[in-house]
């Protein structure tokens, strides 16, 4: 007989939105998390029933337990290299510039 045990994350970093493809960077004394932000496609946005990505959020922590959501940092409507109907902003990354 086989036993199956469910395991759930005890400290999920992001609890209120779907995310994937994170990059993690350390700048100064903070850890920054840059994930893709998945939203369910609605009429007129991407393919119905699929997830689409139209913006990025950034999260930070000084202790890897308590995280701050700094909100949306960029959206596809604010980036000239992104097609306005692509909804495919994934696998973000970041560098530090001028401190």
C-alpha positions as CSV (number, residue, x, y, z in Angstrom):
1,X,0.0,0.0,0.0
2,X,1.2,3.5,-0.8
3,X,0.9,6.5,1.5
4,X,0.4,9.9,0.0
5,X,1.2,13.0,2.1
6,X,0.3,16.5,1.0
7,X,2.9,19.2,1.7
8,X,2.1,22.9,1.6
9,X,4.4,25.8,1.8
10,X,4.7,27.2,5.3
11,X,5.9,30.6,4.3
12,X,4.8,31.5,0.8
13,X,6.3,34.8,-0.2
14,X,3.5,35.9,-2.5
15,X,0.0,35.0,-1.3
16,X,-2.3,37.3,-3.2
17,X,-1.3,36.9,-6.9
18,X,0.0,34.3,-9.3
19,X,3.6,34.6,-10.2
20,X,6.4,32.6,-11.9
21,X,9.9,32.9,-13.3
22,X,11.4,34.9,-10.4
23,X,14.8,36.5,-10.4
24,X,16.3,37.3,-7.0
25,X,19.0,40.0,-6.4
26,X,20.7,41.4,-3.3
27,X,21.2,45.1,-3.2
28,X,22.6,46.5,0.0
29,X,21.0,44.8,3.0
30,X,17.8,43.8,1.1
31,X,16.8,40.8,-1.0
32,X,14.6,41.7,-4.0
33,X,12.3,39.3,-5.8
34,X,11.3,40.1,-9.4
35,X,8.6,37.6,-10.5
36,X,6.4,37.4,-13.6
37,X,2.8,38.5,-12.7
38,X,0.2,36.1,-14.1
39,X,-3.4,37.2,-14.5
40,X,-6.3,35.3,-16.0
41,X,-6.9,36.5,-19.5
42,X,-10.3,38.2,-20.0
43,X,-12.1,39.3,-23.1
44,X,-9.8,41.4,-25.3
45,X,-6.7,40.4,-23.3
46,X,-4.6,37.5,-24.8
47,X,-6.1,34.1,-25.2
48,X,-9.3,33.4,-23.2
49,X,-8.7,31.0,-20.3
50,X,-4.9,31.4,-20.4
51,X,-2.8,33.4,-18.1
52,X,-1.3,36.6,-19.4
53,X,1.4,38.8,-18.1
54,X,1.0,42.6,-18.5
55,X,3.1,44.0,-15.7
56,X,5.8,43.3,-13.1
57,X,5.7,43.7,-9.3
58,X,8.8,43.8,-7.0
59,X,9.0,42.4,-3.5
60,X,11.8,43.0,-0.9
61,X,12.9,41.6,2.5
62,X,15.6,42.1,5.0
63,X,15.1,38.8,6.8
64,X,13.6,36.4,4.1
65,X,10.4,36.1,6.3
66,X,8.7,39.4,6.1
67,X,8.2,40.7,2.5
68,X,7.0,44.0,1.2
69,X,5.1,44.3,-2.1
70,X,6.3,47.5,-3.8
71,X,3.5,47.2,-6.3
72,X,3.6,47.4,-10.0
73,X,7.0,48.7,-11.2
74,X,6.4,48.5,-15.0
75,X,3.6,47.6,-17.4
76,X,3.5,46.6,-21.0
77,X,1.8,49.9,-21.8
78,X,4.8,51.8,-20.5
79,X,7.4,49.8,-22.5
80,X,8.0,50.8,-26.1
81,X,9.4,47.4,-27.1
82,X,6.3,45.5,-26.0
83,X,3.4,44.9,-28.3
84,X,0.3,46.5,-26.6
85,X,-1.7,43.2,-27.0
86,X,1.1,40.7,-26.3
87,X,0.5,40.1,-22.6
88,X,3.7,38.2,-22.5
89,X,6.0,40.0,-20.0
90,X,7.8,37.1,-18.4
91,X,11.1,36.1,-16.7
92,X,12.0,39.6,-15.4
93,X,15.4,40.6,-14.0
94,X,17.0,43.7,-12.7
95,X,20.3,45.4,-12.1
96,X,21.4,48.1,-9.7
97,X,22.3,51.5,-11.2
98,X,23.7,54.5,-9.3
99,X,23.1,52.9,-5.9
